[in-house]
Amino acid sequence: MRLIKETSKSESQLAQKMAELVVYRAWRSGEEILNVYEHFFTVEEAVKSIDIFTENMKKQEEEYLKKRGSKKKM
């Protein structure tokens, strides 16, 4: 969907490509599904998700290194 938005040169072309996507994917409730995807895949949401994921990975890595370090001392 992002590619379609970035490459469309007009609102009518965007609408046409989105309609083609609905047909290609055989979505019965196309507009509803497009709205769901639009909601979940905005740039802001993607960045937010990546930030949360990165922070969680840092915490897990720190915990792992602490556990690993304490096992080596035994």
N, C-alpha and C positions, 0 to 999 in steps of 0.2 A: 504494500500500500504506500509505503514511503516513496518507493521508486516511481510509482504512478503519479504521486503528487509532485515530485521533483521534476519529472519530465513532461508533465502536461503544460501546454502553452496557454490554455484558456479554461474557464470554468466548464464550458460545454465539452471540451476534450476530456477534462477530468471526469465529468459525469459519464461520458461514453465509456472511458476505460474502466471505471468502477462497475458499470453495468456489465461490461465484458468479463470482468473478474467474477462477478456473481454467476454469470452463465457458465464460465469455465469451471468454477468450483462446484457448480450444481447446488448452490445454496437456495433452499426453498424460501426462506425469509431473508432475502439478500440485504435489504436496507437495515433490518434489525442487526444482522451479523456485522455489517460494516460499521454500525454505530458502536458495537461492542469492541471490535478491533480498534477503532479510532480512539475509544476511551483508554484502552490498555496500552497502546503503542505510540503515545505522544512522546516527543523528545524529552520533555520534562520528566515524565514517568520513567522512561528508560534510564535517564541519568540518575534519578533518585534510586531506582532499583540497583543499579551498578554500585552506587555509593554504599548502600546498605549491605550488599553482598561483599564488597571489599572490606568494610569494617568488620563484618562477621568473620571473614577469613583471617584477618589480622588477629582477632581475639582468639580464634581457634589455634592459630600458629603459636601465639604466645603461651597459651595453656599447654600445648604439646611440648614446647621447648622447656617449660618449667617442669613438667612431669618427667621428661627425658633427662633433664639435668639432675633431678632428685634421685632417679634410679641409678645414675652413674656414680653417685656419692656413696651408695650402699655397698 
